Amino acid sequence: MDIVSVAFRISCATFELGVEMWRSAHGGLEMTFQKPEGPERLENRIRALEFFSGIGGLHYGLEYAHPRSEVVAAFDINEHANLCYHHNFGLKPTQTGIQTLTPKAVDKLQANCWLMSPPCQPYTQGGKQLDDKDPRAEGLLHLIELLGLVQTPPEFVFVENVPNFELSRSRKLMVDKLDELGYEIHEFLVTPLQFGIANDRRRYYLTARRVGLANDSSREGKYSEHATIHTTPWPKSIFGKTMENAPQPRMLSEYLEDLDDTTLYKVPDVYITKRHKFRFDIVNPSDRRCSCFTKAYGSHHVIGSGSFLQTDKFEKPHNFDDPTDLLDLGLRFFTPTEVARLHAFPVDGEANIHQFLDGGVPAASRHKLIFPPNLTTIQKWRLLGNSLNCRVVGVLMRDVLFKMR
Ligand SMILES: C[S@@+](CC[C@H](N)C(=O)[O-])C[C@H]1O[C@@H](n2cnc3c(N)ncnc32)[C@H](O)[C@@H]1O
């Protein structure tokens, strides 16, 4: 080992000791990190950029994960999503394609954290899987390039996408770039069901934390040479903080609104009768699981877009061979508020169970999700179908990305 790397390691060890002392003095709950340009400099605030911001699922997750965090700029091309984002956070997302962002513009924002949930269509199973050749991957590919071009790469990166992304060329490009720039990387494929939430939405997540310098030869091995996608029942167990059992999801009844009039959400008979012998995805209020809501939920695309809720004739066995036999089950769509609860968005009051719960203790996020009054129900479903589970994001950010505990 040459003298320069010995000196670097000693300075890192001294720095880590300082961080540990600082941590214990602050009850082990504070986050510390190192600025790449000077290991002695401590910071404890997160200034995030939210790319592909939608209705801000990553923003809510960040607020849960870190008490001193702010999103300093958001970017999305969807007008309705931006309306909603502005309505709730008071921050107007930039409505231009992410592929047009220059390194200078990004540097100017002085952010130390990049959050991104790029479009999933290039990777979706059943889709064309054009991957990096799909024009919708352009924004993500541009961000990967920007990582190497900005003067100060972010300390933290968080990515969300669909299963199958882990096999893509786009993911490889991203991991290679993060590896090259000295990030510690973790990848996950997990579902809210594993976090005690009654909704199945298995997703890919990546956390990257900058621990070294670009092309740092003293780092042992590249992540990509031993990459692991964590799929364990409770991700904390990976990091030595085992939870005995993943919490059992609550019954769907606990997520439901008390509706005076359900006709607005009734599944039209024609959606049911025209699908002969199709096994509809029907759940009832005592179930502890419903399936993933996509942006087609509430439309006539009933296959694979999300569960229908049965509200009547619970004792009656379903006969899927005769769709008319399903018409008296009182099938309705989950309302946008119910979907938002199942995605762990903070739609209710602070002490409500639908807020983030941690060991039974509600952890409030600073902003609520309230849809602007001019959005239609179908627009709300679309936005929610594109969004994500804020609690899963919050836990992964808190425990893995920021190592808050
Ligand atoms: C998977 S959704 C992310 C949703 C978000 N995480 C949320 O909680 O609502 C992808 C978002 O990227 C936006 N988008 C797609 N291509 C974009 C581009 N080139 N530049 C900016 N935004 C883009 C879409 O409008 C959509 O809102």
The ligand as an SDF file (V2000), in Angstrom:
LIG
                    3D

 27 29  0  0  0  0  0  0  0  0999 V2000
  -43.3840    6.0530  -12.2150 C   0  0  0  0  0  0  0  0  0  0  0  0
  -43.9800    7.6670  -12.2440 S   0  0  0  0  0  0  0  0  0  0  0  0
  -43.3000    8.3040  -10.7520 C   0  0  0  0  0  0  0  0  0  0  0  0
  -44.3750    8.6980   -9.7890 C   0  0  0  0  0  0  0  0  0  0  0  0
  -43.9300    9.3010   -8.4880 C   0  0  0  0  0  0  0  0  0  0  0  0
  -42.9070    8.5900   -7.8120 N   0  0  0  0  0  0  0  0  0  0  0  0
  -45.1410    9.4680   -7.5610 C   0  0  0  0  0  0  0  0  0  0  0  0
  -45.0360    9.2000   -6.3570 O   0  0  0  0  0  0  0  0  0  0  0  0
  -46.1950    9.8450   -8.0250 O   0  0  0  0  0  0  0  0  0  0  0  0
  -42.9770    8.4070  -13.4860 C   0  0  0  0  0  0  0  0  0  0  0  0
  -43.2020    9.9020  -13.6510 C   0  0  0  0  0  0  0  0  0  0  0  0
  -42.2100   10.3950  -14.5510 O   0  0  0  0  0  0  0  0  0  0  0  0
  -42.7820   11.3960  -15.3470 C   0  0  0  0  0  0  0  0  0  0  0  0
  -41.9050   11.4800  -16.5540 N   0  0  0  0  0  0  0  0  0  0  0  0
  -41.8020   10.5680  -17.5410 C   0  0  0  0  0  0  0  0  0  0  0  0
  -40.8470   10.9430  -18.4120 N   0  0  0  0  0  0  0  0  0  0  0  0
  -40.3220   12.1070  -17.9390 C   0  0  0  0  0  0  0  0  0  0  0  0
  -39.2960   12.9760  -18.4030 C   0  0  0  0  0  0  0  0  0  0  0  0
  -38.6190   12.7170  -19.5040 N   0  0  0  0  0  0  0  0  0  0  0  0
  -39.0200   14.0850  -17.6880 N   0  0  0  0  0  0  0  0  0  0  0  0
  -39.7310   14.3700  -16.5510 C   0  0  0  0  0  0  0  0  0  0  0  0
  -40.7070   13.5810  -16.0820 N   0  0  0  0  0  0  0  0  0  0  0  0
  -40.9960   12.4560  -16.7570 C   0  0  0  0  0  0  0  0  0  0  0  0
  -44.2080   10.9330  -15.5920 C   0  0  0  0  0  0  0  0  0  0  0  0
  -45.0450   12.0310  -15.8780 O   0  0  0  0  0  0  0  0  0  0  0  0
  -44.5470   10.2750  -14.2550 C   0  0  0  0  0  0  0  0  0  0  0  0
  -45.1820   11.1790  -13.3820 O   0  0  0  0  0  0  0  0  0  0  0  0
  1  2  1  0
  2  3  1  0
  2 10  1  0
  3  4  1  0
  4  5  1  0
  5  6  1  0
  5  7  1  0
  7  8  2  0
  7  9  1  0
 10 11  1  0
 11 12  1  0
 11 26  1  0
 12 13  1  0
 13 14  1  0
 13 24  1  0
 14 15  1  0
 14 23  1  0
 15 16  2  0
 16 17  1  0
 17 18  1  0
 17 23  2  0
 18 19  1  0
 18 20  2  0
 20 21  1  0
 21 22  2  0
 22 23  1  0
 24 25  1  0
 24 26  1  0
 26 27  1  0
M  CHG  2   2   1   9  -1
M  END
$$$$
